Amino acid sequence: MKTIISLTSYPPRINIVSQTIVSLLAQKPEPDLVILHLAESEFPNKKIPKNLTDIVKKNKKFQIRWTKDIKSYKKLIPT
């Protein structure tokens, strides 16, 4: 069985969500995948902090997925 962690964030919290991502990736047992869903409309030009893009580059178990803004449901429905 795979363990997939799905979460979302929004502009006021985007600068601190990396701390959560790092913590989730370090937990035991390790998750198979951590997905951060972001609404395209909330992040023009898909501009996000460098620390998030660095985590994507360094860890294959972390993905950022862009979706329509369906509020809290964006962490459930696309996954």
Secondary structure, DSSP 4 states (H G I P E B T S, - for coil): ---EEEEE--GGGTTTHHHHHHHHHHSSSPPSEEEEEEEGGGSGGG---HHHHHHHHH-TTEEEEEE---GGGGGTS--
